[in-house]
Amino acid sequence: MGTNDLKDLDDKDIGLAGSPTKIAKASDKVRKGAGEQINKDPKESVDYIMSKLLEKHVI
């Protein structure tokens, strides 16, 4: 099968032109914060990180 087999298709019916979905704007950029450095002992660090993950409903 090759492009010759698709000769009955109209360009307006396939690809972006033929898609029923129209996207107004798309972006894959995600804004990230500056981050946070934790300078605590290991147990305090784990407790702090766990509380942040719970607060943001990650876990």
C-alpha positions in Angstrom: 0.0 0.0 0.0 1.3 3.4 -0.8 0.3 7.0 -1.7 -1.2 5.9 -5.0 -3.8 3.9 -3.0 -4.9 7.1 -1.3 -5.8 8.9 -4.6 -9.5 9.0 -3.8 -8.9 11.0 -0.6 -9.3 14.7 -0.5 -6.7 16.7 1.4 -9.4 18.6 3.3 -10.6 15.3 4.8 -7.3 14.1 6.3 -4.7 15.5 8.6 -5.1 18.8 10.4 -7.5 20.1 7.9 -9.8 17.1 8.2 -9.7 16.9 12.0 -12.9 17.7 13.8 -10.8 18.9 16.8 -9.6 22.5 16.6 -7.0 23.7 19.1 -6.9 27.4 19.7 -3.5 27.4 21.4 -1.2 24.7 22.7 1.9 25.0 24.9 4.1 22.4 26.5 5.9 24.9 28.7 5.4 24.4 32.4 6.3 27.2 34.7 8.5 26.0 37.5 9.3 27.8 40.7 12.7 28.5 41.9 12.6 25.5 44.2 13.5 25.2 47.8 16.7 23.9 49.5 16.3 22.0 52.7 19.1 22.1 55.2 17.9 19.9 58.0 18.9 16.6 59.5 17.7 13.6 57.5 14.6 12.8 59.6 13.5 16.5 59.7 14.0 16.7 55.9 11.9 13.6 55.3 9.1 14.9 57.5 9.2 18.3 55.8 9.1 16.8 52.3 6.3 14.4 53.2 4.3 17.3 54.7 4.7 19.3 51.4 3.7 16.3 49.3 0.6 15.8 51.4 -0.2 19.5 51.3 -0.1 19.5 47.5 -2.1 16.2 47.3 0.7 14.4 45.6 0.4 11.5 48.0 
